[in-house]
Amino acid sequence: MRAFASLRRRGDFSRLRQSGRRLVTLSLTIYQGNQAGERCLVGISTGRKVGGAVVRNRVRRRVAAIVDDLAHREGLRGRFLIEARPAAATASFSRLREDLARAIGARR
């Protein structure tokens, strides 16, 4: 079972983009909401600039697996919106993990 729930509503995505704290890495842009006391809620966005449908889905699955692992190990709390940048399509799994862990760790 996943350690996080998914953000699904468009309003949640746009609210995090507008008012969340932003951290940009080479392959990801991470927005963090202010609600640190609630369970981990994550939205993952991959636009067409990342690549075709197969590439976007692969990136989305990789990011979800990394977030799940981090949520189990570190007990992440709060709302996160993770947007994949075009470099995420060619980034290795370890590179994505490093970028995401550094970004989440910088926000704690």
Buried (B, 14 or more C-beta within 10 A) or exposed (E): EEBBEEBEEEEBBEBBBEEBEEBEBEBBBBBBBEEEEEBBBBBBBBEEEBBEEEBBEBBBEBBBBBBBBBBEEBEBBBBBBBBBBBBBBEBEEEBBBBBBBBBBEEBE
